[in-house]
Amino acid sequence: MAVPKKRTSRSRKGMRRSHDHVAVPNVVFCECGEPTLPHRACSVCGNYKGRQVISGKDA
């Protein structure tokens, strides 16, 4: 089994983990004012690109 010869420093550990962060999702605001994810229909009003794609009671 491979065992490290030297202890990994805090600096090197931090440099290795620098790309491990969770990406913040993009948020766009619907015409109704609700924040939604891009390229998806609004879960509140059912609009997508200015058109009604989901009926009001289903959304």
Summary of the structure (lengths in Angstrom):
residues: 59
radius of gyration: 22.4
end to end distance: 54.9
largest distance: 63.3
contacts: 95
relative contact order: 0.13
helix: 17%
strand: 14%
